[in-house]
Amino acid sequence: MRKISRNRSVNSIFGNVDDLYLFCAVVEFGSLQAASRQLRLPISTMSRRLNALEERLNMRLLEKQGRELAPTESGMRAFHLLKSGMESIETGFAQLSEDRQDVEGKIKLALPYNFYRGFAEEVVEQFLTRYPKVQLDLVLSQEQIVPQTDRDLLMTFDLREMEGMIARPLFEANHGFFASPEYLARVGEINQLSQLREQAWVSVDNIVDLPIYRGSELVEVLSIKPKLVVNDILAVIQAVERGLGVASLPFRHIKPEGEQNLVPILPQYNRSKRKAYLVYKQRRYQPKALSLFIEALLEGVKKIQQDPIYRR
């Protein structure tokens, strides 16, 4: 390999690579002052180096607009050409830095209890065994806990109020309608969709308008009146087994015939699939512990989806 002299590698016709980075930072952060704060460099130093860069290129990259510097047309074109390269350099150095560090830090995961018992418990235990310096704060709750920091995770079916977040699909939950034999003995046979509207419902949330499908065809949006709302699917199942009402239940929680006090209702119909997501704040560089934990959770979901009951 040909050896390049130190002076030539650093001081090309474009100047020091840092000068190009400074220029991109000014455009990205919107002003010289904002870039100065982010990079912790004096404004005078940045101005001097940017002026020298323009002289070497014989090109005006930035111009005064009010009190701030804004990219010229040539400057904006240069920014778009250089941006991906600067991001690649940043990513490379961040990865090198992480490779030298142990996986450590604190992570917070909020998820429903049944998600934890269903698959996350094993993932969590294996992850903490593999990375003993990681601290995990688990919040088992059906309530929405919007991620506040770059180390917060949420598992949820509900993406309302999650604008600006990353939402990674976990799985889809297929639902059917169920009641207990005792409940059906009380209210009589249910063989029409219209009859569902009049039933006592047990629900896991306050959603009262259910899209009803026959196969992939939407046939009706059913408005229901929940008699009981309890934010845990296992509690919903127990209430239905005791004859309190009917419910839309995910097939993955339905055991083989005879093991639960449940009877399917109108099996030719189904509620729209519910999609579960893993939600976290958007940022350019994720903490290493968080990135590894996210991948471990997604891999854990893949394993359980191999079970035929998840594809019903």
GUKOLMI-313723 format. One record per residue (C-alpha): residue in three letters; x, y, z. Coordinates in steps of 0.001 Angstrom, whole numbers, plus 500000, padded with zeros to 6 digits. Example, Ala and Ser with C-alpha at 12.3 -4.5 7.8 and 13.67 -1.06 7.14 Angstrom:
<pts>
ALA512300495500507800;SER513670498940507140;
</pts>
This chain:
<pts>
MET500000500000500000;ARG501292503433499045;LYS502226505536502066;ILE500670508994502173;SER502525511743503984;ARG500881513144507114;ASN500654516673505735;ARG499008515543502538;SER496421513356504312;VAL495319516140506605;ASN495816519296504554;SER494410518620501102;ILE492976521356498876;PHE489835521048501007;GLY491705521671504231;ASN491370519683507389;VAL488402517279507383;ASP487344518921510635;ASP486656522130508707;LEU484195520299506468;TYR482584518856509588;LEU482275522347511098;PHE480567523608507950;CYS478062520712507998;ALA477390521324511703;VAL476518524983511108;VAL473979524010508434;GLU472553521101510443;PHE472135523005513712;GLY470810526094511976;SER473305528685513140;LEU476954529307513980;GLN476028529893517617;ALA474079526633517934;ALA476883524660516286;SER479401526342518598;ARG477418525188521651;GLN477044521628520360;LEU480714521263519414;ARG481986523283522376;LEU484201525460520193;PRO484577529252520344;ILE482631531108517666;SER485793533004516707;THR487666529755516041;MET484832528370513930;SER484511531603511923;ARG488238531664511181;ARG488285528051510028;LEU485152528413507900;ASN486572531530506192;ALA489787529633505443;LEU487751526743504000;GLU485875529093501661;GLU489150530653500502;ARG490673527275499701;LEU487582526197497795;ASN487160529610496182;MET483475529218496952;ARG481016531075499164;LEU479409528465501431;LEU477722530640504046;GLU476252534113504011;LYS474821536526506569;GLN471056536455507055;GLY470193538800509874;ARG472402537832512807;GLU473048534296511620;LEU474905532471508865;ALA472854530543506300;PRO474067528309503476;THR474280529784500012;GLU472922527787497086;SER476401526343496561;GLY476725525762500296;MET473467523818500449;ARG474544521641497540;ALA477880521008499263;PHE476058520140502474;HIS473874517527500783;LEU476928516004499090;LEU478953515877502320;LYS476273515027504890;SER476165511254504421;GLY479954511062504547;MET480095513041507783;GLU477384510814509314;SER479344507722508295;ILE482439509082510042;GLU480384509861513173;THR478837506390513144;GLY482229504769512691;PHE483796506602515628;ALA480726505931517800;GLN480962502222517026;LEU484694502160517770;SER484024503869521075;GLU481268501402521988;ASP483431498419521049;ARG485878499507523762;GLN483174499774526387;ASP481371497222528478;VAL477634496876527952;GLU476253498720530943;GLY473721501305532015;LYS470079501448533067;ILE467109500541530866;LYS463408500981531633;LEU460822498700530006;ALA457063499204530464;LEU454854496350529257;PRO451643494497530129;TYR451960491654532608;ASN450865489060530028;PHE453559490242527578;TYR456126489667530279;ARG454866486193531178;GLY454287485342527526;PHE457805485837526200;ALA459732488755527714;GLU460514487073531039;GLU462910484570529463;VAL464515487253527261;VAL465065489534530266;GLU466662486828532398;GLN468989485686529606;PHE469961489278528769;LEU470808490194532364;THR472824486993532745;ARG474816487808529624;TYR475288491500530497;PRO475563491681534307;LYS476406495411534352;VAL473020496358532876;GLN470300497514535290;LEU466714496897534156;ASP463682498697535573;LEU460538496711534667;VAL457093498315534898;LEU454346495706534448;SER451353497821533528;GLN448698498093530834;GLU448851501878531122;GLN450632503916528471;ILE453998505134529771;VAL455377507297526981;PRO459194506946526720;GLN460827510027528224;THR464551509269527854;ASP466732507469525327;ARG466802504428527647;ASP463009503952527931;LEU461065501246526093;LEU457337500576525850;MET455401497573524545;THR451898498551523473;PHE449019498055521038;ASP448177501760521135;LEU450306504250519173;ARG448260507295520102;GLU450423510057521617;MET453541508386520178;GLU454328510968517489;GLY458046511224516762;MET458797507824518312;ILE460255504718516694;ALA457626501917516656;ARG459002498459515810;PRO456319495816515042;LEU456368492925517497;PHE453467490665516517;GLU449846490596515415;ALA447143489243517721;ASN444265487374516054;HIS441021487505518031;GLY437831485475518304;PHE434661485917520382;PHE434114483771523488;ALA431740483261526419;SER431191480610529071;PRO428562477854528714;GLU426832479253531823;TYR426525482714530276;LEU425080481286527044;ALA422634479176529036;ARG421383482422530622;VAL421116484615527511;GLY420415481971524883;GLU422240480998521700;ILE424115483770519864;ASN424014483169516116;GLN423705486695514680;LEU426154489616514760;SER423360491936515851;GLN423003489877519052;LEU426599490659520058;ARG425735494325520350;GLU423289493621523186;GLN425581491440525286;ALA427436492257528486;TRP431040492734527414;VAL434274492291529322;SER437059494374527772;VAL440748495012528281;ASP440408498678527250;ASN437803501356526557;ILE437600500807522806;VAL433885500393522078;ASP433821500318518254;LEU435098496961516954;PRO435695496415513210;ILE434260492966512420;TYR435574490893509526;ARG434533487738507721;GLY437914486551506507;SER439524489691505079;GLU436229491482504345;LEU435011494210506695;VAL431314493543507305;GLU430442495849510212;VAL431759498151512912;LEU430171496817516092;SER429467499228518960;ILE429609497474522332;LYS428842498398525941;PRO431472496992528319;LYS430134495825531675;LEU433685495447532972;VAL436951496980531767;VAL440064495465533326;ASN443488496256531915;ASP444869492720532024;ILE443921490080529460;LEU444275487202531937;ALA441793488905534278;VAL439422489375531325;ILE439605485654530526;GLN438903484702534145;ALA435864487007534282;VAL434476485496531064;GLU435061481955532357;ARG433016482832535458;GLY430080483881533270;LEU430281487659533560;GLY429924488314529814;VAL431431487899526351;ALA434837489084525171;SER437096489414522165;LEU440081487260523122;PRO443428486644521385;PHE443772483038520205;ARG447238482831521712;HIS445575482852525159;ILE442986480185524288;LYS443907476731525533;PRO442872473414523946;GLU439221472409524331;GLY438342471339527853;GLU441119473285529587;GLN439141476548529824;ASN435504477272530553;LEU435092479047527202;VAL432945478498524120;PRO433612480217520750;ILE430853482487519436;LEU430271483155515719;PRO433621481619514666;GLN433064482747511055;TYR433694486327512215;ASN436776487939513723;ARG437858491261515119;SER440525493186513199;LYS444051492071514063;ARG445717494028516838;LYS449357494913516273;ALA451787495152519162;TYR454779497487518947;LEU458043498149520749;VAL458292501947521108;TYR461280504140521969;LYS462594507641521360;GLN464179508462518040;ARG467857509383518171;ARG470874509010515950;TYR472945506864518308;GLN471272504391520617;PRO473061503398523828;LYS474681500028523194;ALA472802498308526028;LEU469474499541524646;SER470247498468521066;LEU471228494970522193;PHE468155494665524404;ILE465846495747521565;GLU467326493093519277;ALA467007490466522029;LEU463298491295522485;LEU462618491153518742;GLU464430487826518505;GLY462371486528521435;VAL459160487404519573;LYS460346485527516465;LYS460790482369518515;ILE457300482388520011;GLN455734483138516621;GLN456902479730515437;ASP454173478261517637;PRO451162477432515351;ILE448726479046517808;TYR450186482483516961;ARG449258482032513328;ARG445612481169513922;
</pts>
